[in-house]
Structures are given as structure tokens and as C-alpha cells.
């Protein structure tokens, strides 16, 4: 039956189905003449995504099949739309000239474009890396790799599952590849929001992937890259190279090394922290991220590097201070810094252009742009070498002038070459004698045609005679019917029009062949010379990539200097003792969003591991507690990526981990409540503490009942205080009961955000002052938000009732009505035997010896006591 169906199909559709069977998960763009066509289900998908017409075509006796297509020259318009829609696209081209075959044209897939494997400028965002990630898990560990084929950047890492998950969320790859068994066991749960593609299990074998890597890098081992013993990372990296082969990206010369992401070299920022601090992406569409407000880069390479720095702040004091020195140089040498910026602005995207050179996919215009960008290296190098600061001259030493590359481009390429090599007009005169001769023939030939026209006009007396060209039969002489009788007998008539006749002559055909042959040969010679130039320049891929990295770093650091000048940032002093002292600290994002003329209320922050290890921060909603928490973390991160910071003075103790638990959001799709999300993030913090950690906790426990919430907040605060690591902590809360901790535990200090009461109104002064706050002013905030007066009056009445009871001044007749809950009742000040029993049990607990499971069991036991 299958044989009959196959026979019933047209030869074209048989060929299509054979190729499509090899790429079942991809949309196949099938080149037919001047169009890329899609068929069947692919056509239905493509029409929906691209907004093109869906039709049907006959398929022999096998009925009809859906069809949707677009002109081949529109590929750059339509391909990005398909890829951005999450589609894999197989581009099937004609592999031979249809004129040279009598059979069906040979076709084959020349490229498989996926979200993570593309170098098309219209698909890529020039400010973002486009990573293909590969992940491989063992029982307790995992390895991952990140490869950007558009720049050649190749990174690997290995660690526990949480570390790898953190990296994946930080790097935000466009595509993740995993083995099919791994997908079912891990990836489906961990990476559900990413585009994940599954490969066969055999690809993820150590022997195969190790061999893949050493063959690519042409080395005897991987010791030189520092990843020899990282078995899981090696598997992930080798799988990436395998995937490039599968997607028909055989030229990978620009992937010249693989770098290890050392967990101990960078600050730990888990995915919760990256999200909560809005480092890369704002929490809402109208907000701004830290990256957006500090990005002063002027090159695509710099923008991409800055984003990577944001998720990988440094921990090495020496390396951080080297960056600070370059920023300081730019600040104190304004003229030179301005010249550097002006030169960088003229620089193209060296990383992506030279990667196209390596893959032999560079256009003449892009190659000339590369040449112009390389010419900027020399003046940049001269400026940097004139500095007396070692960190600046070190940057200069990394710059390669690539003189031979410039010489060859200047010698061969015209100043303004076309975008495509098959259009001609690429190579200068004087390079190739045959090319010059053919150009002379082609251009003088056209002049000769004009000469023929003039001679024939004089010879025949036909003043209106003209030479024209037709794609069907070439050059011709056109005579109007009025002069038809004057036509010489040797002319051959080729076409009759309404008002004229068209003729050809032997002389005309001779020159036509000469001209057309010359044009075809010119294109062929120019394309060959251009391809030879591209091949010869490929040895400069590595030096150009090194230049790109140095320029990107210079771009980031001079950008930091402009940021510091514009917003009055100061150079942070780094220490290894763990002390954090910031005078007049400001939130870098909020500060830039304030209305013009409105000053930012700055605050001092001090944390250490002895006198002020934990700050319990109280105050009303909207008073600025969250801003104080966030700005502290952002200042630390800015300092450790090499930037100056928004403060008048800053001593930053080198931090190795930043943890945040702020905001509240449900993970409804994952079946998790606000409280579950809160506890998951908190658990991650408590289980990963270090002596150099910075912990920011905002409103812990508010997702559950008051008693549970206070209990948890109290227990977490004391746990952090008694923990051997003594992590520096800012703890914002509405539970004023936590103010009692200051009296019981050394190192815990109360602060509050100052407000001013004016009648029934409150004014937020946003100033951090010592001492705890006794009120939340929730009803005042509700009034500001526009809650109806009836609701506010009832809330005030209930609050007064509860406060009377709390102070014990009622006459005994007051009752708390069922269903009314308070967020401010102190569970340790109510005269209730049951609560006294819970207090006793909590006091007797030895938190330091409890395991997390035992803690949860004890909490469940206490909760059962409360519920009756």
C-alpha cells in the first residue's frame, strides 16, 4: 500500500518526503526555483506564524497537499520569525544548477537553524549572547556547557544540581540539549520554561564526547583547559559540538578554546536572587533592571560582557581592584576617555563578524567593516600605552594590530563593497589582469552598442531606431512601423509589436555574447578572489577575538566611569574582614527613576560579624524597607563587578554569596502557593550559608498565619545569629515581636524607617534610624491606596479593640470575633496556657542540633497544638 502511495506522488514530492523524514521535528524550507516552499503540516504552521497565504497543490494521484511559500530573497525576513516562534528550521537548497540537469534537481539540507544555533543578524540580539546549553546529570552532580556559535564563546561548569540550575537561569540560554532519559528525570522539572531538545543517550558518553573535544581543539588531552577531570562537564561540552555537526555547522574554527566557570571565582547568585534584585529583567514591564540603568557600553561586545559580569561578580580582591583602577584612570583622564569612547563607537561587532569569517559566511561589506574596526586598534593602543597605570597598559598589551589583515583588505577590496559576493563590484582594479580585461570588454561593449545604434541610424536613415535588450532573445534593434520599409534585408525579424518591429543582426549577437560572457566571468573571478581572501584571513580569527575581548572590557569599564560621573558614584574600598560600611547609600535604579529635582533619601548601612551581624528592620509598608535591603545588595554586586557605587563612602567586605528572599508570588502552574515559594527560597538560603554571605530577608512568614509566621521569623533570625558562619543579614519584618531579639542575642540590632504623623496622615521620611518600630500603619497605607472609607472605619475599630486586649485595658467583655486575624498580636504576651506551653517548648529547643526534617516535624507538632 505504501508503495502505491509513493508511486502516486510527483517526483518533487517524493524527494521532499525523503528529506523531510530526516528532520521530522523541523519546518523544512524546500527551495523550488526562486521560492522556499513548505508543505503539509509545515505549511499550516508557517502560514500561521508568518502570515503568508496557505494554498494547496496537486500531488499526482495522491490528491492535494497544503502549500505555503515565500521568495528565496526574503529568507532573512521570514527565518527569524520562525526561530523566534520556537521552531527548528531546516533550509533545503538546490545543490546543482537546474540548467545543467535533465532530471529532478538535486537538493539537500545546508543548514538547520534552531533557537540556540544561529548567526543570522536578524535573529540575534546584538546586546545579548545566544547560548546553546548542554546539561548532563549523574546521581548527585551535573555538568553543563554554554556555547555561543555567533561569537565562539565556550564555557563549562560542574557541580551540584542547584549550582547548575543557578547557572542555567543566570545565562538564560536560548536552547538546552539533554539526553532523553535525563529529560524525563530532571530537565522537564528544572528547565520547564526553556526550549529543550532531546538527543539520543549514546551522544552523552564520556569516551565519545572527550574524543570530540580533543579532535576539535587538536590537543592530546584537555588538561590545558583545566577540565580534564570534569567528566560531566566534558560530556556536556562534547554534546554541544556533536549538535553543531547535526545542524550542519561543520566550520567551527572560531571556537578556539573552552573555559571553566570556577564556582569559587564568582559570587553565588541563585536564580531567586537574580530575579528578586531585578539584575537583568525588571519585575514588571514598566520597571527597569539594574543592567538597564548601568549599561553605558557603546559596542555590542561590551554590552554582552556586562550582562555576563552581572550574573558572575568577582570574588578575587585583586581582580576587582584591577577593574577599579581602569575606571579611576577613565575618571581622571577625561580627554583620553572621551577619545577611547569615540573610537569604540566606530567599532563593529568584532566577535560576530570574525566568527562569520571563520565559518566562511562573511559578506564583502562585513569584511570591510572588520577591516575598518581593526584600523581603530592602533590609535586605541597608543592612548592606552601612554598611561602610567599598569592595569591600563596591560589592556594595551592584549591588542593585536593585525596589520597583514588590513593590508590585504585595503589591497583587494573596494572602499564600499556590496552586501553579497555574487553581485560583483568587490575587487579593486589592478589585482587581476583577466578581470580588468573583461571589465573593459563589458563596459566598452555597452558603449559599442550605442555606437552601433548611431551608425545604423545614419546608414538606414531611421532616426527613431534604438538598441534594446530583452531577457528572451537578448539585444535587438527596434524600428517603428513608420520606418519599416527602410529596414535592410540582412536584418532578422524577431518580434512584432503593435507599433513597431524588433530585429537582430549578426554583429549585434556577436557583441551580446561577448558582453554577457564577460559579465558572467567577472562575477566568477571576483567571487573566487573574495573566497581566497576569506580563507587567507582565517588565521586572524584568534587575534581578532582577543581584541574583541579587550575592547569589550575597556568598553564596560569606561562606561562605569561615565556612570560614576553622571550619578556621583564613589570608589569602594574592599576588605577581606567581612565589614560592610556604606555611607549615604542610594538605590541605583530608584534614584534614576525619581522625578527631576526630587532628591534620593540616602541611608547609612553597617554590618559585620560581631557588633551588628543582623539588622531587624521595621516600619510601615511603602516606607522604603525593601529599597534599603535591595540597595545594599546592589551596591555589593556593583562593587564586585568592578563598578563604583552610589554612595559617598563604601567599605565592602568581599562577599561570596548573596541571598535574597523578597516579594511574594505564587507558582500556580507548578502547584506552589506563595508560602511554599517563600519557604523554598528560604530553605535554599539556610542550607547554603558561608562566612562571607550577605542575606536579605523581607517579610518572612507573612504567607501563613500570624502565629506560624512569627514563630518562623523568630526561629530563622536566631538560626542566622547562632550559625557558625555568622552571615551578614538585613531582616525586614512587620512582626514587631522580633524587636525583642536585640535584648537576647548579641549581634542583633533593631532599626526602623522613620515616619512622621500628622493628624490621620503619615509622611514617609525614608530615613533609617536605630531602634524598633511599634506600628505598621497599615490602615494609613490602605487609605493612601484608595480603600473605601467604610472598610477603613471598620478596620480602625477592630484595631482599637485588639490593641486594648493586647495592653490588658479592656473590661473583660471584649471578644475577638471569629474570623478576625491580626498580624501584630504577640504570641508571647497573651495570657493563654496553650501559648505558654508552646513558648516553653520553643525555649527548650536546641536549634543548632536540629536537622531540617526535625525542624519541620517540630513545627508541624506545634501547629497541631494550636489547631486543637
Buried (B, 14 or more C-beta within 10 A) or exposed (E): EEEEEBEBBBEBBBBBBEBBEEBEEBBBBBBBEEBBBBBBEBBBBBBEBBEBEEEEBEBBEBEEBBBBBBEBEBBEEBBBBBBEBEBBBBBBBBEEEEEEEEEEBEBEBEBBBBBBBBBBBBBBEEBBBBBBBBBBBEEEBBBBBBBBBBBBBBBBBBBEBBBBBBBBBBBBBBBBBBBBEBBEEBBEEBBEEBBBBBBEEEBBBEEBBBEBBBEBBEEEEBEEBEBEEBBBBBBBBBBBBBBBEBBBBEEBBBBBEBBBBEBEEBBBBBBBBBBBBBBBEBEEEEEBBBBBBBBBBBBBBBBBBBBBBBBBBBBEBEEBBBBBBBBBBBBEBEEBBEBBBEBBEEBBBBBBBBBBBBBEBBBBBBBBBBBBBBBBBBEBBEBBEEBEBEBBBBBBEBBBBBEEBBEBBEEBBEEEBBEEBEBBEBBBEEBBEEBBEBBEBBEEBEEBBEEBBEEBBEEBEBEEBBBEEEEEEBBBBBBBEEBEEEBEEEBBEBBEEEEBBBBBBEEBBEBBEBBBBBBEBBBBBBBBBBEEBBEEBBEBBBBBBBBBBBBBBBBBBBBBBBBBBEBEBBBBEBBEEBBBBBBBBBBBBBBBEEEEEEEBBBBBBBBBBEEBBBBBBBBBBBBBBBBBBBBBBBBBBBBBBBBBBBBBBBBBBBBBBBBBBBBBEBEEEEEBBBBBBBBBBBEBBBEBBEBBBBBBBBBBBBBBBBBBBBBBBBBBBBBBBEBEBBBBBBBBBBBBBBBBBBEEBEBBBBBBBBBEEEEEEBEBBBBBEEEBBEBBBBBBBBBBEEEEEEEBEEBEEBBEBBBEBBEEEEEEEEEEEEEEEBBBBBBBBBEEEEBEEBBEEBEEBEBEEBEEEEBEEBBEEBBEEBEE
